């Protein structure tokens, strides 16, 4: 479904992606983990053509989408993306947030788009909020609306970029459940997250990135429970272990690890 070949991306002197080779199969849930600044978000943005690659190629459904002449808008209608920030239009009701793009881009009649919007809102447990405005919703509810909006264009692939990181802990679960159910329906998904339980239970494969490179990848139980690389072990040690592991950590060690990365 998605293939990256030797993809490189820099912002000025900062090399963010360094020769990324990656494949995502149809119906697969690929979860990308790693420290801040490792290039995870940039990876998604290159797949969705929000960022041009410096070199290398990106293929989607067998076609190179990084070649000159690609119809970027047409590609994006088939690749849905949900961001950390909800990006809902504050002046529009929920139902209008969902239907706006379909009505304007595809010229679909309002009645038809609203019928599909209600179906998707029902799917994410938000149908009763259809006539409310974003400011009347919790963060978790807004993110569920954002997922429904991305599904309106009937994408073949969904990209999720840290979609729970801006939420209060109590609201994270409601969003992850929607993503889990979407994965169970067979949607191809590329998910950047720090939610290790989601990676373990929903992911078909986990990729660990650091400093713009893929350090390790494999089935969730292998990467998360039996990582081969020392850098992966260090990351997971800070992410997964409980309070007793804090006794073993030194602040200088943590700071040094953070300095290894850069802005994504």
Buried (B, 14 or more C-beta within 10 A) or exposed (E): BBBBBEBBBBEEEEBBBBBBEBEBEEEBBBBBBBBEBBBBBBBBBBBBBBBEBBEBBBBBBEEEBBEEEBEEEEBBBBBBBBBBBBEBEEEBBBBBBBBBBBBEEBEBEEEEBBEBBBEBBEBBBBBEBBEBBBEEBEBBBBBBBBBBBBBBBEBBBBBBBBBBEBBEEEBBBBBBBBBBBBBEEEBBBBBBBBBBEBBBEBBBBBBBBBBBBBBBBBEBEBBBEEBEEEBBEBBBEBEEEEEEEEEEEEEEEEEEBEEEBBEB
